Amino acid sequence: MQILLVEDNSDMRVLLQEMLQMGGHEVEIGRTGEEAVSVLESLSQLPEIIISDLTMPRMDGITLLNVVRENPLWANVRFVIMSANVFDDRLTPETTAMLDGVLPKPFSLDDLASILN
């Protein structure tokens, strides 16, 4: 599976990238929401899923979600938010309706695997 991982924390990003690659997945990286948009624009094949951190500087995960959903080329890509705070005010019912899942941090390998299936 091709995955776009968007995470500003370098330790978490490296760990998740290694875990996903060990699971046989192809992983593209965005360190910020803006970088994720650039990656999407440059890919010849869209990822099957975007896994994005919620809290990032400048463009948070919800803003990235809105950008993705508003683009007809990307609108159907599965989108999962990772957050240490699943009660964050940004995770409104309207927002979560646009998501394919919320992955609470910290999470287990089983939690990650269930999101990918």
Secondary structure in CASP SS format (residue, H / E / C, confidence):
PFRMAT SS
TARGET T0000
AUTHOR 0000-0000-0000
METHOD secondary structure of the structure
MODEL  1
M C 1.00
Q E 1.00
I E 1.00
L E 1.00
L E 1.00
V E 1.00
E C 1.00
D C 1.00
N C 1.00
S H 1.00
D H 1.00
M H 1.00
R H 1.00
V H 1.00
L H 1.00
L H 1.00
Q H 1.00
E H 1.00
M H 1.00
L H 1.00
Q H 1.00
M H 1.00
G C 1.00
G C 1.00
H C 1.00
E E 1.00
V E 1.00
E E 1.00
I E 1.00
G E 1.00
R C 1.00
T C 1.00
G H 1.00
E H 1.00
E H 1.00
A H 1.00
V H 1.00
S H 1.00
V H 1.00
L H 1.00
E H 1.00
S H 1.00
L C 1.00
S C 1.00
Q C 1.00
L C 1.00
P C 1.00
E C 1.00
I E 1.00
I E 1.00
I E 1.00
S E 1.00
D E 1.00
L C 1.00
T C 1.00
M C 1.00
P C 1.00
R C 1.00
M C 1.00
D C 1.00
G H 1.00
I H 1.00
T H 1.00
L H 1.00
L H 1.00
N H 1.00
V H 1.00
V H 1.00
R H 1.00
E H 1.00
N C 1.00
P C 1.00
L C 1.00
W C 1.00
A C 1.00
N C 1.00
V C 1.00
R E 1.00
F E 1.00
V E 1.00
I E 1.00
M E 1.00
S E 1.00
A C 1.00
N C 1.00
V C 1.00
F C 1.00
D C 1.00
D C 1.00
R C 1.00
L C 1.00
T C 1.00
P H 1.00
E H 1.00
T H 1.00
T H 1.00
A H 1.00
M H 1.00
L C 1.00
D C 1.00
G E 1.00
V E 1.00
L E 1.00
P E 1.00
K C 1.00
P C 1.00
F C 1.00
S C 1.00
L H 1.00
D H 1.00
D H 1.00
L H 1.00
A H 1.00
S H 1.00
I H 1.00
L H 1.00
N C 1.00
END
